[in-house]
Amino acid sequence: MAMVTSRSVALISALLLFSTALSAPAFAAKDRDILWNIVTTCLDPGAPDYSATCRWPIVTSAAACRKTTDVWDISSDYVTLRDIKMCDCLDDSSFVHGLVMPRKKVTGSEDPNRPAGIWQFAWNSAMKRIDKEEEIALVVNAPGEYRRQDQLHIHIVRANSPAVEKLAEGSRMAVVKDIADVWKEAKQAAKKSVLDSYGVLVVKNAAGGFKVFVENSNMESEYTRAKCSKKSR
């Protein structure tokens, strides 16, 4: 299978539709597999019948940000894309928001087939774009009202440090030495807190390893810089 290098590529209308899905519950309810369709049909323009199977074909383009995406990193198992929220703040080089997804079907944090390796891949991608590790936050939102796509995606964002520090005062936290253990420890933390449904937040632990938080909330919005502070003109 031909590999796509890390470069700007256009997915005609894909992220425009994705943006609509994120802001319009009615559309989200209709098509919750936009990300999955992109991952499975649009990453390899050399595939047989590509033009017939890909709903949003990859082409080079100078189109507006909301109609394009960057493939930041890619492997046989995972892909990191620029999140559309970055289009609101193109003049702010400090704002980072990416999405890391498996290239096989995994719905979310509730899926027993969620891959352990995705966390290391995500952290590696984050370190390329956020200079200070202590500012990195990796987030998976809880299923249901806090998640509008049914393909597992980890948000690469900067942590809202005061909010995270306050969160650390609670009991829904674990510390892991190996980031591959995030899913296992998150499950145990959720069990202790009697959470059937939960999202996951991962940040660097100053003493070594990583802090893992679980909550049934919109952790992306509450504990990170998920949106830029101003809109570009």
MARLODREN-487203 format. One record per residue (C-alpha): residue number from 1; residue in three letters; x, y, z. Coordinates in steps of 0.02 Angstrom, whole numbers, plus 32768, in hexadecimal, padded with zeros to 4 digits. Example, Ala and Ser with C-alpha at 12.3 -4.5 7.8 and 13.67 -1.06 7.14 Angstrom:
// residues 2
- 1 / Ala / 8267 / 7F1F / 8186
- 2 / Ser / 82AC / 7FCB / 8165
***
This chain:
// residues 233
- 1 / Met / 8000 / 8000 / 8000
- 2 / Ala / 8049 / 80A9 / 7FCD
- 3 / Met / 806D / 811E / 805F
- 4 / Val / 803C / 81D5 / 8066
- 5 / Thr / 80C9 / 8247 / 80A0
- 6 / Ser / 80AF / 82CF / 8121
- 7 / Arg / 8072 / 835B / 80B1
- 8 / Ser / 7FDD / 83C9 / 8095
- 9 / Val / 7F55 / 836E / 8035
- 10 / Ala / 7EA6 / 839D / 8007
- 11 / Leu / 7E0F / 8336 / 8036
- 12 / Ile / 7D88 / 838F / 7FD5
- 13 / Ser / 7CF8 / 83BC / 804B
- 14 / Ala / 7D2A / 8336 / 80C9
- 15 / Leu / 7D5D / 83A7 / 8156
- 16 / Leu / 7CD5 / 8423 / 8129
- 17 / Leu / 7C5A / 8396 / 8147
- 18 / Phe / 7CBB / 8363 / 81E2
- 19 / Ser / 7CAF / 8414 / 8226
- 20 / Thr / 7BF4 / 8411 / 820A
- 21 / Ala / 7BEA / 836A / 8263
- 22 / Leu / 7C43 / 83B2 / 82F9
- 23 / Ser / 7BCE / 8448 / 8304
- 24 / Ala / 7B29 / 83FF / 82CA
- 25 / Pro / 7AE2 / 836B / 832C
- 26 / Ala / 7A64 / 8346 / 82A2
- 27 / Phe / 7AEF / 8329 / 8223
- 28 / Ala / 7B57 / 82C9 / 82A1
- 29 / Ala / 7AC9 / 8252 / 82C2
- 30 / Lys / 7ABA / 8232 / 8206
- 31 / Asp / 7B70 / 820A / 81E3
- 32 / Arg / 7BE1 / 81DC / 8274
- 33 / Asp / 7C60 / 8184 / 8205
- 34 / Ile / 7CB2 / 8217 / 81AB
- 35 / Leu / 7D5C / 81FA / 81FB
- 36 / Trp / 7D51 / 813F / 81DE
- 37 / Asn / 7D29 / 8159 / 8126
- 38 / Ile / 7DBF / 81CD / 8111
- 39 / Val / 7E34 / 8153 / 8169
- 40 / Thr / 7DFC / 80BB / 8104
- 41 / Thr / 7DE2 / 8103 / 8056
- 42 / Cys / 7E3F / 81A7 / 803E
- 43 / Leu / 7EF2 / 8194 / 807C
- 44 / Asp / 7F37 / 8134 / 7FE6
- 45 / Pro / 7F15 / 8188 / 7F3E
- 46 / Gly / 7F6C / 80F7 / 7EE7
- 47 / Ala / 7EED / 8076 / 7F23
- 48 / Pro / 7E81 / 801D / 7EA1
- 49 / Asp / 7DDB / 8076 / 7E80
- 50 / Tyr / 7E14 / 8106 / 7EF0
- 51 / Ser / 7DA9 / 8187 / 7E98
- 52 / Ala / 7D10 / 8118 / 7EA8
- 53 / Thr / 7D23 / 80EA / 7F5F
- 54 / Cys / 7D68 / 818A / 7FAD
- 55 / Arg / 7CE0 / 8209 / 7FD2
- 56 / Trp / 7D62 / 8292 / 7FED
- 57 / Pro / 7DF5 / 8271 / 7F77
- 58 / Ile / 7EA4 / 82B0 / 7F9C
- 59 / Val / 7EE1 / 8333 / 7F21
- 60 / Thr / 7F5C / 83C2 / 7F2A
- 61 / Ser / 7F00 / 8463 / 7F43
- 62 / Ala / 7F0D / 8517 / 7F7D
- 63 / Ala / 7E5D / 8510 / 7FC3
- 64 / Ala / 7E2D / 8561 / 8068
- 65 / Cys / 7E64 / 850E / 8109
- 66 / Arg / 7DB9 / 84C5 / 812F
- 67 / Lys / 7DBD / 8464 / 808D
- 68 / Thr / 7E6C / 841E / 80A8
- 69 / Thr / 7ECC / 83BB / 8128
- 70 / Asp / 7F7F / 8394 / 8157
- 71 / Val / 7FB7 / 82E1 / 816C
- 72 / Trp / 8032 / 8300 / 81F8
- 73 / Asp / 806C / 824E / 8217
- 74 / Ile / 803A / 81A5 / 81D1
- 75 / Ser / 8067 / 80EF / 81EA
- 76 / Ser / 8017 / 804A / 81BA
- 77 / Asp / 7FB0 / 8051 / 825A
- 78 / Tyr / 7F8E / 8109 / 8282
- 79 / Val / 7F7C / 81B5 / 8234
- 80 / Thr / 7F88 / 8265 / 827C
- 81 / Leu / 7F26 / 82F0 / 8228
- 82 / Arg / 7F15 / 83AA / 8248
- 83 / Asp / 7E70 / 83CB / 82A0
- 84 / Ile / 7DFC / 8446 / 824A
- 85 / Lys / 7DFB / 84B5 / 82E4
- 86 / Met / 7EA7 / 84F2 / 82B0
- 87 / Cys / 7E55 / 854B / 821E
- 88 / Asp / 7E0E / 85CA / 8299
- 89 / Cys / 7EBA / 8605 / 82CE
- 90 / Leu / 7F37 / 85F7 / 8241
- 91 / Asp / 7F96 / 8691 / 827D
- 92 / Asp / 7FB7 / 8644 / 8329
- 93 / Ser / 804E / 85D0 / 8318
- 94 / Ser / 803D / 859A / 83CE
- 95 / Phe / 7F92 / 854B / 83B2
- 96 / Val / 7F9A / 8490 / 838E
- 97 / His / 7F0A / 8418 / 8376
- 98 / Gly / 7F1F / 8370 / 8320
- 99 / Leu / 7EBF / 82CD / 8314
- 100 / Val / 7F0E / 8221 / 8321
- 101 / Met / 7EAB / 818C / 82E1
- 102 / Pro / 7EC5 / 80D3 / 82C7
- 103 / Arg / 7EBA / 8098 / 8214
- 104 / Lys / 7E47 / 800A / 8245
- 105 / Lys / 7D97 / 8019 / 828A
- 106 / Val / 7D97 / 8047 / 8344
- 107 / Thr / 7D01 / 80A8 / 8384
- 108 / Gly / 7D4A / 80FB / 841F
- 109 / Ser / 7D7F / 80E5 / 84D4
- 110 / Glu / 7CF8 / 8063 / 84EC
- 111 / Asp / 7D38 / 7FF2 / 8460
- 112 / Pro / 7D92 / 7F56 / 84A3
- 113 / Asn / 7E01 / 7F5A / 8408
- 114 / Arg / 7E48 / 8007 / 842E
- 115 / Pro / 7F03 / 7FFC / 8406
- 116 / Ala / 7F84 / 801C / 848E
- 117 / Gly / 8004 / 8059 / 8411
- 118 / Ile / 7F9E / 80EF / 83DC
- 119 / Trp / 7FD1 / 8150 / 8478
- 120 / Gln / 808C / 8149 / 8450
- 121 / Phe / 8069 / 8178 / 839B
- 122 / Ala / 8001 / 820B / 83D7
- 123 / Trp / 8084 / 8245 / 8453
- 124 / Asn / 810C / 823D / 83CF
- 125 / Ser / 80A0 / 82A6 / 835A
- 126 / Ala / 807E / 8323 / 83E5
- 127 / Met / 8136 / 8339 / 840F
- 128 / Lys / 8159 / 836E / 835C
- 129 / Arg / 80E0 / 8400 / 836E
- 130 / Ile / 80DF / 8430 / 8426
- 131 / Asp / 818C / 845C / 8467
- 132 / Lys / 816E / 843F / 8521
- 133 / Glu / 8133 / 8391 / 8553
- 134 / Glu / 80DF / 83D6 / 85EE
- 135 / Glu / 8068 / 8437 / 857D
- 136 / Ile / 8030 / 839F / 8519
- 137 / Ala / 7F84 / 8357 / 8537
- 138 / Leu / 7F3C / 82BE / 84DF
- 139 / Val / 7E7F / 82AD / 84ED
- 140 / Val / 7DF9 / 8231 / 84BD
- 141 / Asn / 7D4A / 826F / 84E0
- 142 / Ala / 7CC8 / 8200 / 8532
- 143 / Pro / 7C49 / 81AD / 84BF
- 144 / Gly / 7B9A / 81F2 / 84AF
- 145 / Glu / 7B77 / 82AD / 84B5
- 146 / Tyr / 7C30 / 82D9 / 84C3
- 147 / Arg / 7C64 / 827D / 8425
- 148 / Arg / 7C1A / 8292 / 8378
- 149 / Gln / 7C85 / 821C / 8312
- 150 / Asp / 7C8C / 8160 / 8328
- 151 / Gln / 7D40 / 8147 / 82F5
- 152 / Leu / 7DBB / 8151 / 8385
- 153 / His / 7E1B / 81F5 / 837E
- 154 / Ile / 7E98 / 823B / 83FA
- 155 / His / 7EA2 / 82F8 / 8401
- 156 / Ile / 7F51 / 8342 / 8405
- 157 / Val / 7F41 / 83E8 / 8460
- 158 / Arg / 7F94 / 8456 / 84E3
- 159 / Ala / 7F5D / 8439 / 8597
- 160 / Asn / 7EFC / 84BB / 85F8
- 161 / Ser / 7F77 / 84AB / 8688
- 162 / Pro / 7F0F / 84FC / 8714
- 163 / Ala / 7E79 / 848E / 86E9
- 164 / Val / 7EE5 / 83F1 / 86E2
- 165 / Glu / 7F35 / 841A / 878A
- 166 / Lys / 7E89 / 842C / 87D8
- 167 / Leu / 7E54 / 8388 / 8788
- 168 / Ala / 7EEB / 8332 / 87D5
- 169 / Glu / 7EA3 / 8352 / 8881
- 170 / Gly / 7E1B / 82D2 / 885E
- 171 / Ser / 7E23 / 8214 / 8865
- 172 / Arg / 7E06 / 81EA / 87AE
- 173 / Met / 7EBE / 81E3 / 8783
- 174 / Ala / 7F48 / 8164 / 8769
- 175 / Val / 8001 / 8174 / 8743
- 176 / Val / 8053 / 8103 / 86C1
- 177 / Lys / 810A / 80EF / 8697
- 178 / Asp / 80E3 / 80A8 / 85EB
- 179 / Ile / 8069 / 810A / 8581
- 180 / Ala / 8031 / 8066 / 8532
- 181 / Asp / 7FDA / 8040 / 85D8
- 182 / Val / 7F63 / 80D4 / 85CB
- 183 / Trp / 7EC9 / 8071 / 8598
- 184 / Lys / 7EE3 / 7FEF / 8621
- 185 / Glu / 7EFB / 806F / 86AC
- 186 / Ala / 7E6E / 80DD / 866B
- 187 / Lys / 7DF9 / 8049 / 8674
- 188 / Gln / 7E2D / 8026 / 8728
- 189 / Ala / 7E19 / 80DD / 875A
- 190 / Ala / 7D6C / 80E2 / 870C
- 191 / Lys / 7D3B / 8042 / 8767
- 192 / Lys / 7D70 / 808C / 880E
- 193 / Ser / 7D08 / 8126 / 87EA
- 194 / Val / 7C73 / 80BE / 87AB
- 195 / Leu / 7C7A / 810B / 86FE
- 196 / Asp / 7C2F / 80A0 / 8675
- 197 / Ser / 7C54 / 8122 / 85F1
- 198 / Tyr / 7CEF / 818F / 85F5
- 199 / Gly / 7D6B / 81F9 / 8596
- 200 / Val / 7E27 / 81F8 / 85B2
- 201 / Leu / 7EA4 / 8285 / 85CB
- 202 / Val / 7F60 / 8263 / 85CA
- 203 / Val / 7FE6 / 82E0 / 85FE
- 204 / Lys / 809C / 82D3 / 8630
- 205 / Asn / 80C0 / 82AB / 86E7
- 206 / Ala / 814B / 8319 / 872D
- 207 / Ala / 8190 / 8288 / 8792
- 208 / Gly / 8196 / 8216 / 86FA
- 209 / Gly / 8119 / 81BA / 868E
- 210 / Phe / 806D / 81FD / 866A
- 211 / Lys / 7FD1 / 8230 / 86C9
- 212 / Val / 7F30 / 81E0 / 868C
- 213 / Phe / 7E88 / 822F / 86B6
- 214 / Val / 7DD9 / 81ED / 8693
- 215 / Glu / 7D33 / 8249 / 8695
- 216 / Asn / 7C89 / 823E / 8644
- 217 / Ser / 7C95 / 82EE / 8600
- 218 / Asn / 7CD6 / 8354 / 856E
- 219 / Met / 7D8B / 834A / 85A8
- 220 / Glu / 7DCA / 8399 / 8507
- 221 / Ser / 7D68 / 8437 / 852A
- 222 / Glu / 7D7F / 843E / 85E7
- 223 / Tyr / 7E38 / 8416 / 85FB
- 224 / Thr / 7E91 / 844C / 855B
- 225 / Arg / 7EA7 / 84DA / 84E0
- 226 / Ala / 7E35 / 8484 / 8464
- 227 / Lys / 7E0A / 8526 / 8409
- 228 / Cys / 7E76 / 85BB / 83E3
- 229 / Ser / 7E5C / 865C / 8442
- 230 / Lys / 7E3A / 86C4 / 83A8
- 231 / Lys / 7E07 / 86AB / 82F3
- 232 / Ser / 7E7E / 86D0 / 8268
- 233 / Arg / 7E4D / 8753 / 81E8
***
